């Protein structure tokens, strides 16, 4: 399934043949350490057979899974480093 991105009224819209969605807030596009969750997505159009909840889960698993995993690994590494520095000071 091909995902296309277009700019519409100063917002980025993501479109496939079955649905269109956008982020609830445009600032999420610039966040480097954000793990995308269903609450970050707004469904604009849904012509698929999925419910909105199922569709949001599908979008995350299909289009944001790899990015979420790399962000999760990075965030965990940073947290581990911070915790080890704290414990070595005491």
C-alpha positions as CSV (number, residue, x, y, z in Angstrom):
1,X,0.0,0.0,0.0
2,X,1.5,3.3,-1.1
3,X,1.4,6.3,1.3
4,X,1.5,9.7,-0.3
5,X,2.1,12.9,1.6
6,X,0.6,16.3,0.6
7,X,0.4,19.7,2.1
8,X,-3.1,21.0,2.6
9,X,-3.9,24.2,4.4
10,X,-0.6,24.2,6.3
11,X,-1.0,20.6,7.4
12,X,0.6,17.4,6.2
13,X,-1.9,14.8,5.1
14,X,-1.1,11.2,4.5
15,X,-3.2,9.4,1.9
16,X,-3.7,5.9,0.6
17,X,-6.5,4.5,-1.6
18,X,-8.4,3.5,1.6
19,X,-7.8,6.3,4.1
20,X,-6.5,9.8,4.8
21,X,-5.0,10.9,8.1
22,X,-2.9,13.6,9.7
23,X,-1.3,14.3,13.0
24,X,-3.4,16.0,15.6
25,X,-0.7,18.7,16.0
26,X,1.8,19.7,13.4
27,X,4.6,20.0,16.0
28,X,4.8,16.2,16.0
29,X,6.6,16.3,12.7
30,X,9.6,18.0,14.3
31,X,9.8,15.8,17.4
32,X,12.8,13.4,17.3
33,X,12.0,11.4,20.4
34,X,8.3,10.9,20.0
35,X,6.8,7.4,19.8
36,X,3.7,7.7,17.6
37,X,0.5,6.5,19.4
38,X,-3.1,6.3,18.2
39,X,-3.9,9.5,20.1
40,X,-1.5,11.4,17.8
41,X,-3.4,10.5,14.7
42,X,-6.6,12.0,13.3
43,X,-8.5,10.0,10.7
44,X,-9.8,12.4,8.0
45,X,-11.3,9.9,5.6
46,X,-11.8,6.1,6.0
47,X,-13.2,4.1,3.1
48,X,-11.8,0.8,4.4
49,X,-13.7,-1.8,6.4
50,X,-11.7,-1.1,9.6
51,X,-13.0,0.9,12.5
52,X,-11.2,4.1,13.4
53,X,-9.4,2.4,16.3
54,X,-8.4,-0.6,14.1
55,X,-7.3,1.8,11.4
56,X,-5.1,3.8,13.8
57,X,-3.4,0.6,15.0
58,X,-2.9,-0.5,11.4
59,X,-1.4,2.9,10.4
60,X,1.1,2.7,13.3
61,X,2.1,-0.9,12.7
62,X,2.5,-0.4,8.9
63,X,4.0,3.1,8.6
64,X,5.5,4.0,12.0
65,X,6.7,0.7,13.5
66,X,10.3,0.9,12.5
67,X,10.6,4.5,13.4
68,X,8.9,3.9,16.8
69,X,11.3,1.0,17.5
70,X,14.4,3.1,16.7
71,X,13.1,6.0,18.9
72,X,12.3,3.6,21.7
73,X,15.8,2.1,21.6
74,X,17.4,5.5,21.6
75,X,15.2,6.8,24.4
76,X,15.9,3.7,26.5
77,X,19.7,4.1,25.9
78,X,19.6,7.7,27.0
79,X,17.6,6.8,30.1
80,X,20.0,3.9,31.0
81,X,23.0,6.3,30.6
82,X,21.2,8.9,32.8
83,X,20.4,6.4,35.5
84,X,23.9,5.0,35.5
85,X,25.4,8.4,36.0
86,X,23.0,9.1,38.9
87,X,23.8,5.8,40.6
88,X,27.6,6.4,40.2
89,X,27.3,9.7,42.0
90,X,25.8,8.3,45.1
